[in-house]
Amino acid sequence: MSYQDGWAALHLEMPAMVPRTEYSAEFHWPLIEAVTGTSGLQDANQATRANASRQFMEAWDYAFIWSTLIGADDFGSYRTSMGHAVYMSGGEDWDDKVRSPFRNSDDVLAFRPLECTPKVDTAKAKDRFEKHYQSNTVNFPNAVNMTGIYVTCVSGLIDLFGWDLLLEAIGEDSSRMGELTNEYCAWLYPYFESLANSDVPVVMVHDDLVWTSGAIFHPDWYRRFVFPNYKRALEPLREAGKRILFTADGNYTAFVDDIAACGVDGFVMEPSTDMAMIAEKYGKTHVIVGNADTRILLSGTKQEIETEVKRCMDIGKACPGFILAVGNHIPPNTPVENALHYDACYRRFRVR
């Protein structure tokens, strides 16, 4: 792995080669077998799989390891399960159990996060963040590591209420839902303070605030209830000198300026977000991670894969903090030969 290049990119120091990271490729067992020469990983035990994954990530030269800690498990009993479709190659992530503590939108709008969710113990939270970060550095010593928060705002609301009731509640009374959002972010804020006080240099802030088509809610609602909470949450991290990366699925092009104004140091994006626009406006001042199209790896020709890698490199090479990645993920159904060709193209184009 390339810790030096990843660290240089995160600090806008223009490494001689474009670093890379990936997501989920380390669980693509046929690909890992092809790269590492191991076999039988589909039926292997957890320790064998983990070791093979680390070998693969070394071979593919991951420059940083995307990681967060705080998620829906920290909500206590107030969490909606929406089930889960099959993603992993063995289907072990299938979940058809749909359940929610909320019966309707009235229950949602009556919810009080500060009263109902577990109170955050900042000392324990700080210790959790440091142990998570330290564990990551042990597992991946040759890459830049991090910890962070997955449920920053909108993602937290989705995990609390589920899509249906969230959309019903905000449609019924957007102002009350905004007040609830403020209270949710107030409950979460001590985690950000704990991160600021921790011995962790790089923080990942995740929030799926949009769909592939763009905004879920009216833009004014975001600017009234989402971005002010981002700014407040990130302020202690900035004062503590952390490097702050922001990740969202979907197309958040319309909100890039808003997110930048909240104080992030970098953008992690899927191909639906306009990386060229971000590079033009923020390429000299911010980290940019992305944004090769996973759909092209899934079903494209070798020439189309090469063209996609070149597109990203043509945008990113002039940006000192550019890190190539396939967004969103290299899933297990990606043809092995396509993934290997993508890797070969990356290695061909990565030298500045």
C-alpha positions as CSV (number, residue, x, y, z in Angstrom):
1,M,0.0,0.0,0.0
2,S,1.0,3.6,-0.4
3,Y,0.8,5.4,2.9
4,Q,3.2,8.1,1.7
5,D,1.2,8.9,-1.4
6,G,-2.1,8.8,0.4
7,W,-0.8,11.1,3.2
8,A,0.6,13.5,0.6
9,A,-2.7,13.6,-1.3
10,L,-4.7,14.3,1.8
11,H,-2.4,17.2,2.5
12,L,-2.5,18.5,-1.1
13,E,1.2,17.7,-1.7
14,M,0.8,16.2,-5.2
15,P,2.5,12.8,-5.1
16,A,4.3,11.7,-8.2
17,M,1.7,8.9,-8.8
18,V,-2.1,9.2,-8.3
19,P,-3.0,7.1,-5.3
20,R,-6.1,4.9,-5.2
21,T,-8.6,3.4,-2.9
22,E,-11.5,1.0,-3.5
23,Y,-14.6,-0.2,-1.8
24,S,-15.9,-3.8,-1.6
25,A,-13.3,-5.2,-3.9
26,E,-11.7,-6.7,-0.8
27,F,-14.9,-8.9,-0.5
28,H,-14.9,-10.0,-4.2
29,W,-13.5,-13.5,-3.5
30,P,-12.9,-14.6,-7.2
31,L,-11.0,-11.4,-7.8
32,I,-9.0,-11.8,-4.7
33,E,-8.2,-15.4,-5.7
34,A,-7.0,-14.2,-9.1
35,V,-4.8,-11.5,-7.6
36,T,-3.3,-13.3,-4.6
37,G,-3.3,-16.9,-5.9
38,T,-5.4,-18.2,-3.0
39,S,-8.3,-20.5,-3.5
40,G,-11.5,-21.6,-1.8
41,L,-12.3,-18.2,-0.3
42,Q,-16.1,-18.5,-0.8
43,D,-16.2,-21.2,1.8
44,A,-13.2,-20.1,3.9
45,N,-13.4,-19.0,7.5
46,Q,-13.4,-15.4,8.6
47,A,-9.7,-15.3,9.5
48,T,-8.6,-16.8,6.2
49,R,-10.8,-14.3,4.3
50,A,-9.5,-11.4,6.3
51,N,-5.9,-12.3,5.6
52,A,-6.6,-12.7,1.9
53,S,-8.3,-9.4,1.8
54,R,-5.3,-7.7,3.3
55,Q,-3.0,-9.3,0.8
56,F,-5.3,-8.1,-2.0
57,M,-5.4,-4.6,-0.7
58,E,-1.6,-4.6,-0.5
59,A,-1.4,-5.8,-4.1
60,W,-3.8,-3.2,-5.3
61,D,-1.9,-0.5,-3.4
62,Y,-4.8,1.1,-1.4
63,A,-3.7,4.5,-0.3
64,F,-6.3,4.9,2.4
65,I,-8.9,2.7,4.0
66,W,-12.5,4.1,4.1
67,S,-13.9,3.6,7.6
68,T,-16.5,4.9,10.0
69,L,-17.5,3.8,13.5
70,I,-20.8,5.5,14.6
71,G,-23.9,4.1,13.0
72,A,-27.4,3.0,13.6
73,D,-26.3,0.5,16.3
74,D,-25.8,3.5,18.6
75,F,-29.5,4.5,18.4
76,G,-30.5,1.9,21.0
77,S,-34.0,0.4,20.4
78,Y,-35.1,3.2,18.1
79,R,-34.0,1.8,14.7
80,T,-36.0,0.8,11.6
81,S,-35.0,-2.3,9.7
82,M,-35.8,-2.0,6.0
83,G,-34.3,-5.4,5.2
84,H,-31.4,-6.0,2.8
85,A,-31.1,-7.3,-0.7
86,V,-28.3,-9.7,-1.7
87,Y,-25.0,-7.9,-2.3
88,M,-22.4,-10.4,-1.0
89,S,-21.5,-13.3,-3.4
90,G,-22.7,-15.9,-0.9
91,G,-26.0,-14.0,-0.2
92,E,-25.2,-13.9,3.6
93,D,-26.3,-10.3,3.8
94,W,-29.9,-11.1,2.7
95,D,-32.4,-9.9,5.3
96,D,-36.2,-10.0,4.8
97,K,-37.1,-8.8,8.3
98,V,-38.8,-5.4,8.0
99,R,-39.6,-3.8,11.4
100,S,-39.9,-0.4,13.0
101,P,-40.7,1.1,16.4
102,F,-42.7,3.8,14.6
103,R,-46.2,3.1,13.4
104,N,-46.9,6.2,11.3
105,S,-45.7,9.7,10.6
106,D,-47.3,11.0,13.8
107,D,-45.0,8.7,15.7
108,V,-42.0,10.1,13.8
109,L,-42.9,13.7,14.3
110,A,-43.4,13.1,18.0
111,F,-40.0,11.4,18.4
112,R,-37.5,13.2,20.7
113,P,-34.0,12.1,20.0
114,L,-32.5,13.7,23.1
115,E,-34.9,11.9,25.3
116,C,-35.2,8.5,23.6
117,T,-31.7,7.7,22.3
118,P,-28.8,6.7,24.6
119,K,-26.9,9.7,26.1
120,V,-23.4,10.0,24.6
121,D,-20.6,9.5,27.1
122,T,-17.9,11.6,25.6
123,A,-15.0,9.9,27.4
124,K,-16.2,6.5,26.3
125,A,-16.8,7.8,22.8
126,K,-13.3,9.2,22.6
127,D,-11.9,5.9,23.7
128,R,-14.0,4.0,21.1
129,F,-12.8,6.3,18.3
130,E,-9.1,5.9,19.3
131,K,-9.4,2.1,19.6
132,H,-11.2,1.8,16.2
133,Y,-8.5,4.0,14.6
134,Q,-5.7,2.0,16.2
135,S,-7.2,-1.3,15.2
136,N,-7.4,0.0,11.6
137,T,-3.7,1.0,11.7
138,V,-2.8,-2.5,12.9
139,N,-4.8,-4.2,10.2
140,F,-3.7,-1.8,7.4
141,P,-0.3,-0.5,8.4
142,N,0.7,0.7,4.9
143,A,-2.3,2.9,4.2
144,V,-3.8,6.0,5.7
145,N,-6.4,5.1,8.2
146,M,-9.4,6.9,9.7
147,T,-12.5,6.6,11.8
148,G,-15.6,8.6,11.7
149,I,-19.4,9.0,11.7
150,Y,-21.8,7.3,9.2
151,V,-25.1,8.7,10.4
152,T,-24.2,12.4,10.3
153,C,-27.7,13.8,9.5
154,V,-29.9,12.5,6.7
155,S,-28.4,9.0,6.9
156,G,-29.3,9.0,10.6
157,L,-32.9,9.9,9.9
158,I,-33.1,7.1,7.3
159,D,-31.9,4.6,9.7
160,L,-34.2,5.8,12.5
161,F,-37.4,6.0,10.5
162,G,-37.0,4.2,7.2
163,W,-37.6,5.7,3.9
164,D,-41.4,5.5,3.8
165,L,-42.1,7.2,7.2
166,L,-39.3,9.7,6.7
167,L,-40.8,10.9,3.5
168,E,-44.3,10.9,4.8
169,A,-43.3,12.9,7.9
170,I,-41.3,15.6,6.0
171,G,-44.2,15.9,3.5
172,E,-46.7,16.3,6.3
173,D,-44.8,18.9,8.3
174,S,-41.3,19.9,7.0
175,S,-40.8,22.5,9.8
176,R,-41.5,20.0,12.5
177,M,-39.3,17.5,10.8
178,G,-36.6,20.2,10.6
179,E,-36.8,20.8,14.3
180,L,-36.5,17.0,14.9
181,T,-33.5,17.0,12.6
182,N,-31.9,19.8,14.7
183,E,-32.5,17.7,17.9
184,Y,-31.1,14.6,16.3
185,C,-27.9,16.5,15.3
186,A,-27.8,17.9,18.9
187,W,-27.8,14.3,20.2
188,L,-25.0,13.4,17.8
189,Y,-22.9,16.5,18.4
190,P,-21.0,15.0,21.4
191,Y,-19.6,12.3,19.1
192,F,-18.0,15.1,17.0
193,E,-16.6,16.7,20.1
194,S,-15.2,13.4,21.2
195,L,-13.6,12.9,17.8
196,A,-12.1,16.4,18.0
197,N,-10.5,15.5,21.4
198,S,-9.2,12.1,20.1
199,D,-5.8,11.1,18.9
200,V,-7.1,10.6,15.3
201,P,-5.7,12.7,12.4
202,V,-8.2,11.8,9.6
203,V,-12.0,11.7,10.0
204,M,-14.6,10.4,7.6
205,V,-18.0,12.1,7.7
206,H,-20.7,10.2,5.8
207,D,-24.2,11.4,4.9
208,D,-26.4,10.1,2.1
209,L,-28.2,13.3,1.7
210,V,-29.3,12.8,-2.0
211,W,-30.5,10.3,-4.5
212,T,-28.8,9.4,-7.8
213,S,-31.1,12.0,-9.4
214,G,-30.2,14.7,-6.9
215,A,-31.9,16.3,-3.9
216,I,-34.5,14.2,-1.9
217,F,-36.0,17.3,-0.3
218,H,-36.4,20.9,-1.3
219,P,-33.0,22.6,-1.4
220,D,-34.2,25.3,1.0
221,W,-34.9,22.6,3.6
222,Y,-31.2,21.4,3.4
223,R,-30.0,24.9,3.8
224,R,-32.2,25.5,6.8
225,F,-31.8,22.2,8.7
226,V,-28.9,20.2,7.3
227,F,-25.9,22.4,6.4
228,P,-26.1,24.5,9.6
229,N,-25.8,21.3,11.6
230,Y,-22.9,20.1,9.4
231,K,-21.1,23.4,10.1
232,R,-21.6,23.2,13.9
233,A,-20.5,19.5,14.0
234,L,-17.4,20.1,11.9
235,E,-16.2,23.2,13.8
236,P,-14.5,21.3,16.7
237,L,-12.8,19.0,14.2
238,R,-11.4,21.9,12.2
239,E,-10.2,23.6,15.4
240,A,-8.5,20.4,16.4
241,G,-6.7,20.3,13.0
242,K,-8.3,17.1,11.7
243,R,-8.4,16.3,8.0
244,I,-12.1,15.9,7.3
245,L,-13.4,13.9,4.3
246,F,-17.1,14.0,3.3
247,T,-18.8,11.0,1.6
248,A,-22.3,10.8,0.1
249,D,-23.8,8.5,-2.4
250,G,-25.9,9.9,-5.3
251,N,-25.6,13.2,-7.0
252,Y,-24.7,16.0,-4.6
253,T,-23.4,18.4,-7.3
254,A,-26.0,21.0,-6.4
255,F,-24.7,21.1,-2.8
256,V,-21.0,21.0,-3.3
257,D,-20.6,24.7,-2.4
258,D,-22.7,24.3,0.7
259,I,-20.7,21.3,1.9
260,A,-17.4,23.1,1.2
261,A,-18.6,26.1,3.2
262,C,-19.2,23.7,6.2
263,G,-15.5,23.1,6.5
264,V,-14.7,19.8,4.8
265,D,-11.2,19.1,3.4
266,G,-12.3,16.7,0.7
267,F,-15.1,15.1,-1.3
268,V,-15.7,11.4,-1.8
269,M,-18.2,10.9,-4.6
270,E,-20.0,8.5,-6.9
271,P,-20.0,9.0,-10.7
272,S,-23.3,10.8,-10.6
273,T,-21.7,13.8,-8.9
274,D,-19.8,16.1,-11.2
275,M,-16.1,15.6,-10.4
276,A,-15.1,17.9,-13.2
277,M,-16.9,20.8,-11.7
278,I,-15.5,20.0,-8.2
279,A,-12.0,19.8,-9.7
280,E,-12.4,23.2,-11.4
281,K,-13.7,25.0,-8.3
282,Y,-11.9,23.1,-5.5
283,G,-9.2,21.0,-7.1
284,K,-6.3,23.1,-5.7
285,T,-7.8,23.4,-2.2
286,H,-9.6,20.1,-1.5
287,V,-9.0,16.4,-1.7
288,I,-11.1,14.7,-4.4
289,V,-11.8,10.9,-4.3
290,G,-13.5,9.2,-7.2
291,N,-15.3,8.7,-9.4
292,A,-15.0,5.9,-12.0
293,D,-18.3,4.4,-12.9
294,T,-18.9,0.9,-11.5
295,R,-21.5,0.2,-14.2
296,I,-18.8,0.4,-16.8
297,L,-16.7,-2.2,-14.9
298,L,-19.8,-4.3,-14.6
299,S,-20.8,-4.4,-18.2
300,G,-18.5,-2.3,-20.4
301,T,-15.9,-3.3,-22.9
302,K,-12.1,-3.1,-22.2
303,Q,-12.0,0.0,-24.3
304,E,-14.8,1.6,-22.3
305,I,-13.1,0.8,-19.0
306,E,-9.9,2.3,-20.3
307,T,-11.8,5.4,-21.5
308,E,-13.4,5.8,-18.0
309,V,-10.1,5.5,-16.2
310,K,-8.6,8.1,-18.5
311,R,-11.6,10.4,-18.0
312,C,-10.9,10.4,-14.2
313,M,-7.2,10.8,-14.6
314,D,-7.6,13.7,-17.1
315,I,-9.7,15.5,-14.5
316,G,-7.8,14.6,-11.4
317,K,-4.1,14.6,-12.3
318,A,-3.9,18.4,-12.1
319,C,-5.4,18.3,-8.6
320,P,-2.8,17.7,-5.8
321,G,-5.3,15.8,-3.6
322,F,-6.8,13.5,-6.2
323,I,-7.3,9.8,-5.3
324,L,-8.8,7.5,-7.9
325,A,-11.6,5.1,-6.8
326,V,-14.5,3.3,-8.3
327,G,-17.8,4.7,-7.0
328,N,-20.0,3.2,-5.8
329,H,-18.0,0.0,-5.0
330,I,-16.7,-2.9,-7.1
331,P,-19.4,-5.5,-6.2
332,P,-18.9,-9.3,-6.3
333,N,-20.8,-9.6,-9.6
334,T,-18.2,-7.5,-11.4
335,P,-16.5,-9.7,-14.0
336,V,-13.0,-10.6,-12.7
337,E,-11.4,-9.8,-16.1
338,N,-13.0,-6.4,-16.1
339,A,-11.7,-5.6,-12.6
340,L,-8.2,-6.8,-13.6
341,H,-8.3,-4.6,-16.7
342,Y,-9.4,-1.6,-14.6
343,D,-6.4,-2.2,-12.4
344,A,-4.1,-2.4,-15.4
345,C,-5.4,0.8,-16.7
346,Y,-4.9,2.5,-13.4
347,R,-1.3,1.4,-13.3
348,R,-0.7,2.6,-16.8
349,F,-2.1,6.1,-16.2
350,R,-1.2,6.8,-12.6
351,V,2.2,8.4,-13.1
352,R,1.9,12.2,-13.3
